[in-house]
Every structure is written in C-alpha cells, then in structure tokens.
C-alpha cells in the first residue's frame, strides 16, 4: 500500500466520527419523522395526517403565519443588514471591530431573555410603549400580535444578517468604483451593473438562511406568547408535549411540512443563483 492509498484510507477513517454523528443526529431523526408522518392511530398507514393538515383552517393558518413571519422579518432584516454591512466597510476599523463583536454577541441573544427584554421595552406597559404613547406617535401597540412578532423576529435576524453579509462586501473592490466613475457611471449605475451582480449570491444565500432561521424559531415566540400564537413550531411542540392533544404522528406530519417548506425555499434559492450567475456573465 503506497503513501497515497494510506492517505485516502486515513481520510476515510477521520470522516467516520462525523458520518456516525450525522447519521445518528440528522438522518435517523429525519427518517423517524418521515415514517411516523404517514401513520395514524385512527387510520393506520396513509396520508390521513397530511389530509387533515391541508383541510384544516387551523393548521393552514399556522403555515401562513409561519411564512409571513419568516418572510417579512427576513426581508426587513436583510435590508437593515445590507445597510449596516456596507456602513461597516466605510467606518474606522476600531468601530468596525466593536460592531462586529457586538453583532456576534447579539446573534445568540434569543429565547426567554429576548422575550423578557421585549416585554419590558415594548409590552403593554413597556418603557418605549409608554414613551411613544405619551408623545402621541402611537395609539395602541400589541407586542403579542403578528406585527409585534415581526419586530421581534427582525431583531434577531439583523445580527445574523450582518455577520453573513459583512464578508461579502470585501468582494467589492474600491478600484472598480473608481474605474466606473472615470467611465462616467454614477452610483446607481455602479450598483446596478457591478455591485448587485457581485453581491447577489451572498444576498440570496443570506435571505434563505434568515428564512430558515425564522421558520424554525420556537423558544422566543413560545416564551413571549406562552404558546398561544399559531405557528408551526408551536403546533409541533404542542403535539409532542401537550397533556391534552398528544399526537406524535401529527407532529411528525407537521414537521415534514416544515421541512418541505425549507426545501422549497432552498430549491428556489438555487434556481435564482443559477439565473443570477448566467445574467452576470
């Protein structure tokens, strides 16, 4: 056995722990969910769970609310992240390092602490809510509504978006802007023909990650609404941990629907990436 063959076998052996971990904690749970999603206590094997999901206004509302929260929070989050990431490239390095470190810290600020912070600030008697009411800016604001949850979701989307987009702006070289200006291009023409085509893959990839991050969010919305807001993660948790509506098979079917939504978003992302690649060429 020569050195090249030994190196290949050594690489395979090094991959075994990762492969085992991936199979046990990724493939096996997914297979369990897929199998139990087509089982029903009343009807046995079949698509009864999915038929119930898509014929129920309650479950369809959960799907719609999950998609709306994910889409709008991802859209607002990526817009703010684009502005923040671009601004970081134009400021002093010390401020840039501080903001990057702060974004890294706040990207992990979620769950119960985040919900508690928003209740204090934007709850019915929150600090900002009372100040805005006294100033006459708002008349009524409900943090526990869909609008309030979009604001909450957007908050934890922004740091993640900044961390993902900040390195992408390194691909925009300053001499490209100078060359475009020498050729008579204004700022809009530079961003339309050079900046956006270069950044499109990163923007699409970040948007998809933010969508997946919002679709799977559970702890924050549960801590804020105590499970009373109808989104897919809440419904799945209620089916596996509830004392009244315990139905793991239905929870598996809802989880498959959630996985299917994420898969669809990923497929659309790949198609848009291919299209943007051909257009940029």
Secondary structure, DSSP 8 states (H G I E B T S, - for coil): --HHHHHHHHHHHHHHHHHHHHIIIIIHHHHHHHHHHTEETTTEESSHHHHHHHH-HHHHHHHHHHHHHHHHHHHHHHHHHHHHHHHHTTS-HHHHHHHHHHHHHHTT--THHHHHHHHHHHSTT-HHHHHHHHTTS-S---TTSHHHHHHHHHHHHHHHHHHHHHGGGGGS-HHHHHHHHHTT--HHHHIIIIIHHHHHHHHHHHHHHHHHHHHT--HHHHHHHTT-S--HHHHHHHHHH-SSS--HHHHHHHHHHHHHHHHHHHHHHHHHHHHHHHHH-
